[in-house]
């Protein structure tokens, strides 16, 4: 994930969906994957009652982690700000913002 833009990164979902998982590769400014052994990840969705989704490391050496959405995580419908918090092995925290989730209402 590179956050070198001032434009928000927008993801589109349908309310109450669980797929797809949001998979991210953590890279440095040069575009090289950062090993993430011992890191923690959380995704905060700014819904009226904020939702927090814990991240899971997929491949620590390649810097890959993901967020798997559970029942109700992508609800209610609307456009919401999102932030990702990354905590390294030394307990230092980085918050990445400028992310939007557009959650569309289910038709039926």
C-alpha positions, -999 to +999 in steps of 0.1 A: +000+000+000+014+033-010-001+065+004+017+090-018-015+106-031-037+133-016-067+118-033-085+093-011-082+056-020-118+044-023-131+008-019-166-003-029-186-029-010-222-040-007-237-039+028-232-071+048-208-087+023-178-106+037-157-108+005-133-100-008-108-096+020-087-065+019-051-076+012-023-051+016+015-052+010+034-029+033+062-012+014+088+015+021+091+047+000+113+029-026+086+003-031+104-025-013+083-048+008+089-043+046+091-075+067+063-074+092+071-101+118+057-091+151+035-063+137-001-057+145-028-043+122-062-028+127-087-012+103-112+013+117-143+021+098-159+054+108-195+042+108-219+058+134-207+031+158-171+026+146-161-008+135-126-023+142-113-052+121-081-070+132-056-077+106-038-110+100-003-115+086-004-135+054+034-135+045+056-117+070+087-116+049+068-102+019+050-076+041+016-090+032-014-087+056-051-087+052-084-078+068-112-104+066-146-089+072-170-106+096-208-104+097-219-068+102-185-053+096-197-037+063-228-021+077-247+003+075-246+016+040-230+050+033-196+065+027-172+063+056-136+074+064-113+045+072-079+044+089-054+016+092-032+014+122+001-005+120+020-012+151+056-025+147+074-050+169+087-021+190+051-010+197+055+021+175+023+031+157+016+044+123-019+055+112-027+056+075-058+077+066-072+091+033-092+059+027-129+057+020-153+028+021-184+032+000-209+006+013-239+003-010-273-008+004-284-043-004-312-045-030-330-073-013 
